[in-house]
Amino acid sequence: MSSLTIAGLIFGLMLLLMAVRVPIAIAMFGAGCFGYIYQVGLPPFFNSLNSQAFARFASYDLSVIPLF
């Protein structure tokens, strides 16, 4: 499959999820996850998801918010 075909299918999946009243953030996350898994595979996806989650919560800028 060409890259353009895959992008069109993922975009269609996102629109389909929105049409069945899935929240937009979840529809975009699901479509993005599907595309990433299709391109690189499942183990790199889980590794990326794990490291990104840690990076978001380990930020000093966000860690001082509870002090206020």
N, CA, C, O and CB atoms as a CASP TS submission, in Angstrom:
PFRMAT TS
TARGET T0000
AUTHOR 0000-0000-0000
METHOD Language model
MODEL 1
PARENT N/A
ATOM      1  N   MET     1       0.841  -1.190   0.000  1.00  0.00           N
ATOM      2  CA  MET     1       0.000   0.000   0.000  1.00  0.00           C
ATOM      3  C   MET     1       0.879   1.243   0.000  1.00  0.00           C
ATOM      4  O   MET     1       1.952   1.265   0.604  1.00  0.00           O
ATOM      5  CB  MET     1      -0.953   0.003   1.219  1.00  0.00           C
ATOM      6  N   SER     2       0.417   2.249  -0.671  1.00  0.00           N
ATOM      7  CA  SER     2       1.176   3.498  -0.692  1.00  0.00           C
ATOM      8  C   SER     2       0.909   4.301   0.581  1.00  0.00           C
ATOM      9  O   SER     2      -0.064   4.059   1.296  1.00  0.00           O
ATOM     10  CB  SER     2       0.816   4.334  -1.941  1.00  0.00           C
ATOM     11  N   SER     3       1.780   5.243   0.838  1.00  0.00           N
ATOM     12  CA  SER     3       1.642   6.084   2.030  1.00  0.00           C
ATOM     13  C   SER     3       0.352   6.886   1.993  1.00  0.00           C
ATOM     14  O   SER     3      -0.301   7.074   3.020  1.00  0.00           O
ATOM     15  CB  SER     3       2.835   7.028   2.158  1.00  0.00           C
ATOM     16  N   LEU     4      -0.007   7.349   0.824  1.00  0.00           N
ATOM     17  CA  LEU     4      -1.223   8.152   0.685  1.00  0.00           C
ATOM     18  C   LEU     4      -2.472   7.321   0.969  1.00  0.00           C
ATOM     19  O   LEU     4      -3.424   7.821   1.569  1.00  0.00           O
ATOM     20  CB  LEU     4      -1.304   8.754  -0.720  1.00  0.00           C
ATOM     21  N   THR     5      -2.478   6.085   0.553  1.00  0.00           N
ATOM     22  CA  THR     5      -3.614   5.198   0.816  1.00  0.00           C
ATOM     23  C   THR     5      -3.749   4.925   2.307  1.00  0.00           C
ATOM     24  O   THR     5      -4.853   4.945   2.852  1.00  0.00           O
ATOM     25  CB  THR     5      -3.456   3.876   0.049  1.00  0.00           C
ATOM     26  N   ILE     6      -2.629   4.672   2.959  1.00  0.00           N
ATOM     27  CA  ILE     6      -2.650   4.413   4.403  1.00  0.00           C
ATOM     28  C   ILE     6      -3.138   5.645   5.153  1.00  0.00           C
ATOM     29  O   ILE     6      -3.950   5.533   6.071  1.00  0.00           O
ATOM     30  CB  ILE     6      -1.250   4.002   4.906  1.00  0.00           C
ATOM     31  N   ALA     7      -2.643   6.828   4.764  1.00  0.00           N
ATOM     32  CA  ALA     7      -3.078   8.064   5.412  1.00  0.00           C
ATOM     33  C   ALA     7      -4.575   8.284   5.216  1.00  0.00           C
ATOM     34  O   ALA     7      -5.262   8.718   6.141  1.00  0.00           O
ATOM     35  CB  ALA     7      -2.292   9.263   4.865  1.00  0.00           C
ATOM     36  N   GLY     8      -5.080   7.991   4.031  1.00  0.00           N
ATOM     37  CA  GLY     8      -6.513   8.127   3.776  1.00  0.00           C
ATOM     38  C   GLY     8      -7.344   7.172   4.609  1.00  0.00           C
ATOM     39  O   GLY     8      -8.404   7.543   5.112  1.00  0.00           O
ATOM     40  N   LEU     9      -6.865   5.935   4.759  1.00  0.00           N
ATOM     41  CA  LEU     9      -7.588   4.965   5.590  1.00  0.00           C
ATOM     42  C   LEU     9      -7.600   5.379   7.059  1.00  0.00           C
ATOM     43  O   LEU     9      -8.617   5.246   7.738  1.00  0.00           O
ATOM     44  CB  LEU     9      -6.962   3.576   5.449  1.00  0.00           C
ATOM     45  N   ILE    10      -6.479   5.876   7.541  1.00  0.00           N
ATOM     46  CA  ILE    10      -6.412   6.309   8.940  1.00  0.00           C
ATOM     47  C   ILE    10      -7.306   7.524   9.162  1.00  0.00           C
ATOM     48  O   ILE    10      -7.985   7.620  10.184  1.00  0.00           O
ATOM     49  CB  ILE    10      -4.957   6.635   9.342  1.00  0.00           C
ATOM     50  N   PHE    11      -7.306   8.453   8.204  1.00  0.00           N
ATOM     51  CA  PHE    11      -8.183   9.616   8.309  1.00  0.00           C
ATOM     52  C   PHE    11      -9.645   9.190   8.277  1.00  0.00           C
ATOM     53  O   PHE    11     -10.465   9.720   9.027  1.00  0.00           O
ATOM     54  CB  PHE    11      -7.895  10.612   7.178  1.00  0.00           C
ATOM     55  N   GLY    12      -9.974   8.239   7.415  1.00  0.00           N
ATOM     56  CA  GLY    12     -11.335   7.709   7.365  1.00  0.00           C
ATOM     57  C   GLY    12     -11.727   7.022   8.662  1.00  0.00           C
ATOM     58  O   GLY    12     -12.865   7.145   9.116  1.00  0.00           O
ATOM     59  N   LEU    13     -10.780   6.295   9.262  1.00  0.00           N
ATOM     60  CA  LEU    13     -11.041   5.662  10.558  1.00  0.00           C
ATOM     61  C   LEU    13     -11.334   6.712  11.615  1.00  0.00           C
ATOM     62  O   LEU    13     -12.246   6.546  12.425  1.00  0.00           O
ATOM     63  CB  LEU    13      -9.847   4.796  10.991  1.00  0.00           C
ATOM     64  N   MET    14     -10.561   7.797  11.607  1.00  0.00           N
ATOM     65  CA  MET    14     -10.792   8.859  12.574  1.00  0.00           C
ATOM     66  C   MET    14     -12.175   9.482  12.378  1.00  0.00           C
ATOM     67  O   MET    14     -12.887   9.727  13.352  1.00  0.00           O
ATOM     68  CB  MET    14      -9.704   9.931  12.458  1.00  0.00           C
ATOM     69  N   LEU    15     -12.558   9.739  11.131  1.00  0.00           N
ATOM     70  CA  LEU    15     -13.882  10.306  10.866  1.00  0.00           C
ATOM     71  C   LEU    15     -14.996   9.339  11.249  1.00  0.00           C
ATOM     72  O   LEU    15     -16.042   9.756  11.748  1.00  0.00           O
ATOM     73  CB  LEU    15     -14.009  10.685   9.395  1.00  0.00           C
ATOM     74  N   LEU    16     -14.771   8.049  11.014  1.00  0.00           N
ATOM     75  CA  LEU    16     -15.760   7.047  11.393  1.00  0.00           C
ATOM     76  C   LEU    16     -15.949   7.014  12.906  1.00  0.00           C
ATOM     77  O   LEU    16     -17.077   6.938  13.395  1.00  0.00           O
ATOM     78  CB  LEU    16     -15.343   5.665  10.882  1.00  0.00           C
ATOM     79  N   LEU    17     -14.854   7.070  13.638  1.00  0.00           N
ATOM     80  CA  LEU    17     -14.961   7.087  15.096  1.00  0.00           C
ATOM     81  C   LEU    17     -15.696   8.334  15.580  1.00  0.00           C
ATOM     82  O   LEU    17     -16.485   8.263  16.522  1.00  0.00           O
ATOM     83  CB  LEU    17     -13.570   7.017  15.732  1.00  0.00           C
ATOM     84  N   MET    18     -15.443   9.471  14.943  1.00  0.00           N
ATOM     85  CA  MET    18     -16.155  10.696  15.320  1.00  0.00           C
ATOM     86  C   MET    18     -17.638  10.598  14.977  1.00  0.00           C
ATOM     87  O   MET    18     -18.480  11.143  15.691  1.00  0.00           O
ATOM     88  CB  MET    18     -15.535  11.914  14.620  1.00  0.00           C
ATOM     89  N   ALA    19     -17.959   9.907  13.888  1.00  0.00           N
ATOM     90  CA  ALA    19     -19.356   9.770  13.472  1.00  0.00           C
ATOM     91  C   ALA    19     -20.155   8.919  14.446  1.00  0.00           C
ATOM     92  O   ALA    19     -21.363   9.111  14.587  1.00  0.00           O
ATOM     93  CB  ALA    19     -19.433   9.166  12.080  1.00  0.00           C
ATOM     94  N   VAL    20     -19.498   7.983  15.120  1.00  0.00           N
ATOM     95  CA  VAL    20     -20.203   7.151  16.099  1.00  0.00           C
ATOM     96  C   VAL    20     -20.090   7.744  17.501  1.00  0.00           C
ATOM     97  O   VAL    20     -20.276   7.048  18.498  1.00  0.00           O
ATOM     98  CB  VAL    20     -19.647   5.716  16.085  1.00  0.00           C
ATOM     99  N   ARG    21     -19.780   9.046  17.564  1.00  0.00           N
ATOM    100  CA  ARG    21     -19.798   9.842  18.785  1.00  0.00           C
ATOM    101  C   ARG    21     -18.712   9.474  19.789  1.00  0.00           C
ATOM    102  O   ARG    21     -18.910   9.594  20.998  1.00  0.00           O
ATOM    103  CB  ARG    21     -21.122   9.711  19.435  1.00  0.00           C
ATOM    104  N   VAL    22     -17.571   9.027  19.286  1.00  0.00           N
ATOM    105  CA  VAL    22     -16.399   8.854  20.142  1.00  0.00           C
ATOM    106  C   VAL    22     -15.797  10.245  20.323  1.00  0.00           C
ATOM    107  O   VAL    22     -15.715  10.992  19.349  1.00  0.00           O
ATOM    108  CB  VAL    22     -15.347   7.826  19.520  1.00  0.00           C
ATOM    109  N   PRO    23     -15.371  10.624  21.534  1.00  0.00           N
ATOM    110  CA  PRO    23     -14.763  11.948  21.707  1.00  0.00           C
ATOM    111  C   PRO    23     -13.580  12.162  20.751  1.00  0.00           C
ATOM    112  O   PRO    23     -12.848  11.227  20.427  1.00  0.00           O
ATOM    113  CB  PRO    23     -14.298  12.126  23.160  1.00  0.00           C
ATOM    114  N   ILE    24     -13.414  13.397  20.316  1.00  0.00           N
ATOM    115  CA  ILE    24     -12.420  13.708  19.290  1.00  0.00           C
ATOM    116  C   ILE    24     -11.016  13.312  19.725  1.00  0.00           C
ATOM    117  O   ILE    24     -10.257  12.762  18.928  1.00  0.00           O
ATOM    118  CB  ILE    24     -12.456  15.192  18.955  1.00  0.00           C
ATOM    119  N   ALA    25     -10.662  13.581  20.969  1.00  0.00           N
ATOM    120  CA  ALA    25      -9.310  13.248  21.440  1.00  0.00           C
ATOM    121  C   ALA    25      -9.052  11.746  21.364  1.00  0.00           C
ATOM    122  O   ALA    25      -7.967  11.321  20.968  1.00  0.00           O
ATOM    123  CB  ALA    25      -9.108  13.740  22.881  1.00  0.00           C
ATOM    124  N   ILE    26     -10.032  10.954  21.736  1.00  0.00           N
ATOM    125  CA  ILE    26      -9.867   9.498  21.707  1.00  0.00           C
ATOM    126  C   ILE    26      -9.833   9.000  20.264  1.00  0.00           C
ATOM    127  O   ILE    26      -9.075   8.084  19.942  1.00  0.00           O
ATOM    128  CB  ILE    26     -11.009   8.802  22.490  1.00  0.00           C
ATOM    129  N   ALA    27     -10.647   9.595  19.396  1.00  0.00           N
ATOM    130  CA  ALA    27     -10.643   9.203  17.981  1.00  0.00           C
ATOM    131  C   ALA    27      -9.299   9.515  17.335  1.00  0.00           C
ATOM    132  O   ALA    27      -8.775   8.702  16.573  1.00  0.00           O
ATOM    133  CB  ALA    27     -11.772   9.919  17.219  1.00  0.00           C
ATOM    134  N   MET    28      -8.738  10.680  17.632  1.00  0.00           N
ATOM    135  CA  MET    28      -7.440  11.041  17.070  1.00  0.00           C
ATOM    136  C   MET    28      -6.336  10.164  17.642  1.00  0.00           C
ATOM    137  O   MET    28      -5.430   9.755  16.916  1.00  0.00           O
ATOM    138  CB  MET    28      -7.134  12.513  17.337  1.00  0.00           C
ATOM    139  N   PHE    29      -6.405   9.874  18.941  1.00  0.00           N
ATOM    140  CA  PHE    29      -5.403   9.012  19.568  1.00  0.00           C
ATOM    141  C   PHE    29      -5.465   7.605  18.984  1.00  0.00           C
ATOM    142  O   PHE    29      -4.431   7.007  18.687  1.00  0.00           O
ATOM    143  CB  PHE    29      -5.608   8.964  21.091  1.00  0.00           C
ATOM    144  N   GLY    30      -6.665   7.080  18.820  1.00  0.00           N
ATOM    145  CA  GLY    30      -6.815   5.731  18.273  1.00  0.00           C
ATOM    146  C   GLY    30      -6.323   5.624  16.843  1.00  0.00           C
ATOM    147  O   GLY    30      -5.638   4.665  16.486  1.00  0.00           O
ATOM    148  N   ALA    31      -6.671   6.609  16.023  1.00  0.00           N
ATOM    149  CA  ALA    31      -6.218   6.589  14.633  1.00  0.00           C
ATOM    150  C   ALA    31      -4.705   6.751  14.553  1.00  0.00           C
ATOM    151  O   ALA    31      -4.051   6.088  13.748  1.00  0.00           O
ATOM    152  CB  ALA    31      -6.911   7.694  13.827  1.00  0.00           C
ATOM    153  N   GLY    32      -4.152   7.620  15.375  1.00  0.00           N
ATOM    154  CA  GLY    32      -2.705   7.806  15.393  1.00  0.00           C
ATOM    155  C   GLY    32      -1.974   6.566  15.860  1.00  0.00           C
ATOM    156  O   GLY    32      -0.932   6.210  15.309  1.00  0.00           O
ATOM    157  N   CYS    33      -2.514   5.906  16.874  1.00  0.00           N
ATOM    158  CA  CYS    33      -1.907   4.662  17.367  1.00  0.00           C
ATOM    159  C   CYS    33      -1.937   3.587  16.292  1.00  0.00           C
ATOM    160  O   CYS    33      -0.958   2.866  16.102  1.00  0.00           O
ATOM    161  CB  CYS    33      -2.633   4.166  18.630  1.00  0.00           C
ATOM    162  N   PHE    34      -3.043   3.481  15.600  1.00  0.00           N
ATOM    163  CA  PHE    34      -3.155   2.483  14.537  1.00  0.00           C
ATOM    164  C   PHE    34      -2.113   2.729  13.450  1.00  0.00           C
ATOM    165  O   PHE    34      -1.462   1.792  12.989  1.00  0.00           O
ATOM    166  CB  PHE    34      -4.566   2.499  13.932  1.00  0.00           C
ATOM    167  N   GLY    35      -1.955   3.981  13.041  1.00  0.00           N
ATOM    168  CA  GLY    35      -0.974   4.311  12.013  1.00  0.00           C
ATOM    169  C   GLY    35       0.453   4.056  12.467  1.00  0.00           C
ATOM    170  O   GLY    35       1.273   3.555  11.698  1.00  0.00           O
ATOM    171  N   TYR    36       0.749   4.397  13.701  1.00  0.00           N
ATOM    172  CA  TYR    36       2.106   4.185  14.234  1.00  0.00           C
ATOM    173  C   TYR    36       2.412   2.697  14.337  1.00  0.00           C
ATOM    174  O   TYR    36       3.511   2.261  13.995  1.00  0.00           O
ATOM    175  CB  TYR    36       2.262   4.856  15.618  1.00  0.00           C
ATOM    176  N   ILE    37       1.442   1.919  14.809  1.00  0.00           N
ATOM    177  CA  ILE    37       1.638   0.469  14.914  1.00  0.00           C
ATOM    178  C   ILE    37       1.807  -0.139  13.529  1.00  0.00           C
ATOM    179  O   ILE    37       2.617  -1.049  13.351  1.00  0.00           O
ATOM    180  CB  ILE    37       0.451  -0.195  15.649  1.00  0.00           C
ATOM    181  N   TYR    38       1.060   0.345  12.553  1.00  0.00           N
ATOM    182  CA  TYR    38       1.176  -0.182  11.189  1.00  0.00           C
ATOM    183  C   TYR    38       2.562   0.090  10.608  1.00  0.00           C
ATOM    184  O   TYR    38       3.108  -0.743   9.884  1.00  0.00           O
ATOM    185  CB  TYR    38       0.099   0.434  10.284  1.00  0.00           C
ATOM    186  N   GLN    39       3.129   1.250  10.923  1.00  0.00           N
ATOM    187  CA  GLN    39       4.417   1.612  10.337  1.00  0.00           C
ATOM    188  C   GLN    39       5.605   0.976  11.049  1.00  0.00           C
ATOM    189  O   GLN    39       6.524   0.499  10.383  1.00  0.00           O
ATOM    190  CB  GLN    39       4.573   3.101  10.347  1.00  0.00           C
ATOM    191  N   VAL    40       5.617   0.953  12.392  1.00  0.00           N
ATOM    192  CA  VAL    40       6.818   0.493  13.101  1.00  0.00           C
ATOM    193  C   VAL    40       6.623  -0.801  13.867  1.00  0.00           C
ATOM    194  O   VAL    40       7.607  -1.455  14.213  1.00  0.00           O
ATOM    195  CB  VAL    40       7.275   1.548  14.047  1.00  0.00           C
ATOM    196  N   GLY    41       5.395  -1.193  14.142  1.00  0.00           N
ATOM    197  CA  GLY    41       5.156  -2.434  14.870  1.00  0.00           C
ATOM    198  C   GLY    41       4.712  -2.181  16.301  1.00  0.00           C
ATOM    199  O   GLY    41       4.731  -1.049  16.785  1.00  0.00           O
ATOM    200  N   LEU    42       4.316  -3.246  16.961  1.00  0.00           N
ATOM    201  CA  LEU    42       3.753  -3.135  18.305  1.00  0.00           C
ATOM    202  C   LEU    42       4.793  -2.884  19.399  1.00  0.00           C
ATOM    203  O   LEU    42       4.569  -2.001  20.227  1.00  0.00           O
ATOM    204  CB  LEU    42       2.997  -4.381  18.626  1.00  0.00           C
ATOM    205  N   PRO    43       5.929  -3.614  19.453  1.00  0.00           N
ATOM    206  CA  PRO    43       6.901  -3.343  20.531  1.00  0.00           C
ATOM    207  C   PRO    43       7.458  -1.915  20.525  1.00  0.00           C
ATOM    208  O   PRO    43       7.549  -1.312  21.594  1.00  0.00           O
ATOM    209  CB  PRO    43       8.051  -4.315  20.426  1.00  0.00           C
ATOM    210  N   PRO    44       7.838  -1.341  19.367  1.00  0.00           N
ATOM    211  CA  PRO    44       8.292   0.056  19.404  1.00  0.00           C
ATOM    212  C   PRO    44       7.185   1.029  19.815  1.00  0.00           C
ATOM    213  O   PRO    44       7.460   2.066  20.419  1.00  0.00           O
ATOM    214  CB  PRO    44       8.836   0.456  18.044  1.00  0.00           C
ATOM    215  N   PHE    45       5.942   0.696  19.487  1.00  0.00           N
ATOM    216  CA  PHE    45       4.823   1.551  19.897  1.00  0.00           C
ATOM    217  C   PHE    45       4.711   1.603  21.410  1.00  0.00           C
ATOM    218  O   PHE    45       4.574   2.683  21.986  1.00  0.00           O
ATOM    219  CB  PHE    45       3.506   1.049  19.290  1.00  0.00           C
ATOM    220  N   PHE    46       4.769   0.435  22.068  1.00  0.00           N
ATOM    221  CA  PHE    46       4.672   0.414  23.526  1.00  0.00           C
ATOM    222  C   PHE    46       5.869   1.100  24.173  1.00  0.00           C
ATOM    223  O   PHE    46       5.718   1.769  25.196  1.00  0.00           O
ATOM    224  CB  PHE    46       4.562  -1.023  24.029  1.00  0.00           C
ATOM    225  N   ASN    47       7.055   0.944  23.590  1.00  0.00           N
ATOM    226  CA  ASN    47       8.237   1.611  24.118  1.00  0.00           C
ATOM    227  C   ASN    47       8.099   3.123  24.000  1.00  0.00           C
ATOM    228  O   ASN    47       8.435   3.851  24.934  1.00  0.00           O
ATOM    229  CB  ASN    47       9.495   1.133  23.386  1.00  0.00           C
ATOM    230  N   SER    48       7.612   3.596  22.869  1.00  0.00           N
ATOM    231  CA  SER    48       7.412   5.022  22.661  1.00  0.00           C
ATOM    232  C   SER    48       6.343   5.569  23.599  1.00  0.00           C
ATOM    233  O   SER    48       6.501   6.653  24.160  1.00  0.00           O
ATOM    234  CB  SER    48       7.030   5.298  21.212  1.00  0.00           C
ATOM    235  N   LEU    49       5.270   4.828  23.768  1.00  0.00           N
ATOM    236  CA  LEU    49       4.191   5.253  24.656  1.00  0.00           C
ATOM    237  C   LEU    49       4.684   5.348  26.091  1.00  0.00           C
ATOM    238  O   LEU    49       4.316   6.274  26.815  1.00  0.00           O
ATOM    239  CB  LEU    49       3.007   4.285  24.567  1.00  0.00           C
ATOM    240  N   ASN    50       5.510   4.402  26.504  1.00  0.00           N
ATOM    241  CA  ASN    50       6.052   4.397  27.855  1.00  0.00           C
ATOM    242  C   ASN    50       6.981   5.584  28.076  1.00  0.00           C
ATOM    243  O   ASN    50       6.868   6.274  29.089  1.00  0.00           O
ATOM    244  CB  ASN    50       6.792   3.091  28.126  1.00  0.00           C
ATOM    245  N   SER    51       7.890   5.829  27.151  1.00  0.00           N
ATOM    246  CA  SER    51       8.856   6.915  27.335  1.00  0.00           C
ATOM    247  C   SER    51       8.181   8.282  27.234  1.00  0.00           C
ATOM    248  O   SER    51       8.577   9.210  27.939  1.00  0.00           O
ATOM    249  CB  SER    51       9.980   6.808  26.296  1.00  0.00           C
ATOM    250  N   GLN    52       7.181   8.425  26.383  1.00  0.00           N
ATOM    251  CA  GLN    52       6.497   9.706  26.264  1.00  0.00           C
ATOM    252  C   GLN    52       5.675  10.011  27.507  1.00  0.00           C
ATOM    253  O   GLN    52       5.602  11.166  27.929  1.00  0.00           O
ATOM    254  CB  GLN    52       5.604   9.715  25.032  1.00  0.00           C
ATOM    255  N   ALA    53       5.065   9.010  28.092  1.00  0.00           N
ATOM    256  CA  ALA    53       4.288   9.232  29.309  1.00  0.00           C
ATOM    257  C   ALA    53       5.202   9.686  30.437  1.00  0.00           C
ATOM    258  O   ALA    53       4.850  10.595  31.189  1.00  0.00           O
ATOM    259  CB  ALA    53       3.528   7.952  29.716  1.00  0.00           C
ATOM    260  N   PHE    54       6.370   9.067  30.564  1.00  0.00           N
ATOM    261  CA  PHE    54       7.312   9.477  31.607  1.00  0.00           C
ATOM    262  C   PHE    54       7.820  10.886  31.345  1.00  0.00           C
ATOM    263  O   PHE    54       7.950  11.679  32.279  1.00  0.00           O
ATOM    264  CB  PHE    54       8.493   8.494  31.687  1.00  0.00           C
ATOM    265  N   ALA    55       8.107  11.209  30.095  1.00  0.00           N
ATOM    266  CA  ALA    55       8.633  12.532  29.758  1.00  0.00           C
ATOM    267  C   ALA    55       7.612  13.626  30.071  1.00  0.00           C
ATOM    268  O   ALA    55       7.991  14.719  30.490  1.00  0.00           O
ATOM    269  CB  ALA    55       9.027  12.587  28.275  1.00  0.00           C
ATOM    270  N   ARG    56       6.344  13.348  29.876  1.00  0.00           N
ATOM    271  CA  ARG    56       5.314  14.356  30.163  1.00  0.00           C
ATOM    272  C   ARG    56       5.206  14.638  31.661  1.00  0.00           C
ATOM    273  O   ARG    56       5.051  15.792  32.061  1.00  0.00           O
ATOM    274  CB  ARG    56       3.956  13.895  29.623  1.00  0.00           C
ATOM    275  N   PHE    57       5.286  13.606  32.485  1.00  0.00           N
ATOM    276  CA  PHE    57       5.115  13.790  33.918  1.00  0.00           C
ATOM    277  C   PHE    57       6.409  14.134  34.637  1.00  0.00           C
ATOM    278  O   PHE    57       6.367  14.551  35.794  1.00  0.00           O
ATOM    279  CB  PHE    57       4.529  12.556  34.518  1.00  0.00           C
ATOM    280  N   ALA    58       7.559  13.974  33.990  1.00  0.00           N
ATOM    281  CA  ALA    58       8.842  14.279  34.614  1.00  0.00           C
ATOM    282  C   ALA    58       9.272  15.722  34.362  1.00  0.00           C
ATOM    283  O   ALA    58      10.347  16.125  34.805  1.00  0.00           O
ATOM    284  CB  ALA    58       9.907  13.328  34.102  1.00  0.00           C
ATOM    285  N   SER    59       8.472  16.489  33.675  1.00  0.00           N
ATOM    286  CA  SER    59       8.816  17.872  33.366  1.00  0.00           C
ATOM    287  C   SER    59       8.765  18.725  34.633  1.00  0.00           C
ATOM    288  O   SER    59       7.788  18.674  35.381  1.00  0.00           O
ATOM    289  CB  SER    59       7.863  18.441  32.293  1.00  0.00           C
ATOM    290  N   TYR    60       9.814  19.505  34.869  1.00  0.00           N
ATOM    291  CA  TYR    60       9.848  20.366  36.052  1.00  0.00           C
ATOM    292  C   TYR    60       8.774  21.440  35.974  1.00  0.00           C
ATOM    293  O   TYR    60       8.187  21.805  36.992  1.00  0.00           O
ATOM    294  CB  TYR    60      11.228  21.014  36.206  1.00  0.00           C
ATOM    295  N   ASP    61       8.516  21.943  34.788  1.00  0.00           N
ATOM    296  CA  ASP    61       7.518  23.001  34.634  1.00  0.00           C
ATOM    297  C   ASP    61       6.145  22.563  35.128  1.00  0.00           C
ATOM    298  O   ASP    61       5.405  23.368  35.694  1.00  0.00           O
ATOM    299  CB  ASP    61       7.428  23.427  33.178  1.00  0.00           C
ATOM    300  N   LEU    62       5.801  21.304  34.920  1.00  0.00           N
ATOM    301  CA  LEU    62       4.501  20.819  35.371  1.00  0.00           C
ATOM    302  C   LEU    62       4.529  20.336  36.816  1.00  0.00           C
ATOM    303  O   LEU    62       3.478  20.223  37.448  1.00  0.00           O
ATOM    304  CB  LEU    62       4.029  19.703  34.472  1.00  0.00           C
ATOM    305  N   SER    63       5.707  20.051  37.344  1.00  0.00           N
ATOM    306  CA  SER    63       5.774  19.520  38.709  1.00  0.00           C
ATOM    307  C   SER    63       5.529  20.591  39.762  1.00  0.00           C
ATOM    308  O   SER    63       5.214  20.255  40.904  1.00  0.00           O
ATOM    309  CB  SER    63       7.123  18.876  38.948  1.00  0.00           C
ATOM    310  N   VAL    64       5.664  21.863  39.418  1.00  0.00           N
ATOM    311  CA  VAL    64       5.448  22.919  40.404  1.00  0.00           C
ATOM    312  C   VAL    64       3.990  23.363  40.464  1.00  0.00           C
ATOM    313  O   VAL    64       3.637  24.159  41.334  1.00  0.00           O
ATOM    314  CB  VAL    64       6.332  24.109  40.091  1.00  0.00           C
ATOM    315  N   ILE    65       3.146  22.881  39.582  1.00  0.00           N
ATOM    316  CA  ILE    65       1.737  23.288  39.576  1.00  0.00           C
ATOM    317  C   ILE    65       1.033  22.944  40.889  1.00  0.00           C
ATOM    318  O   ILE    65       0.279  23.781  41.387  1.00  0.00           O
ATOM    319  CB  ILE    65       1.008  22.625  38.413  1.00  0.00           C
ATOM    320  N   PRO    66       1.235  21.750  41.486  1.00  0.00           N
ATOM    321  CA  PRO    66       0.552  21.474  42.757  1.00  0.00           C
ATOM    322  C   PRO    66       0.972  22.393  43.903  1.00  0.00           C
ATOM    323  O   PRO    66       0.265  22.462  44.908  1.00  0.00           O
ATOM    324  CB  PRO    66       0.802  20.054  43.157  1.00  0.00           C
ATOM    325  N   LEU    67       2.086  23.092  43.788  1.00  0.00           N
ATOM    326  CA  LEU    67       2.516  23.993  44.850  1.00  0.00           C
ATOM    327  C   LEU    67       1.634  25.227  44.947  1.00  0.00           C
ATOM    328  O   LEU    67       1.619  25.902  45.976  1.00  0.00           O
ATOM    329  CB  LEU    67       3.950  24.408  44.630  1.00  0.00           C
ATOM    330  N   PHE    68       0.899  25.527  43.880  1.00  0.00           N
ATOM    331  CA  PHE    68       0.034  26.695  43.898  1.00  0.00           C
ATOM    332  C   PHE    68      -1.352  26.261  44.230  1.00  0.00           C
ATOM    333  O   PHE    68      -2.259  27.091  44.300  1.00  0.00           O
ATOM    334  CB  PHE    68       0.061  27.440  42.566  1.00  0.00           C
TER
END
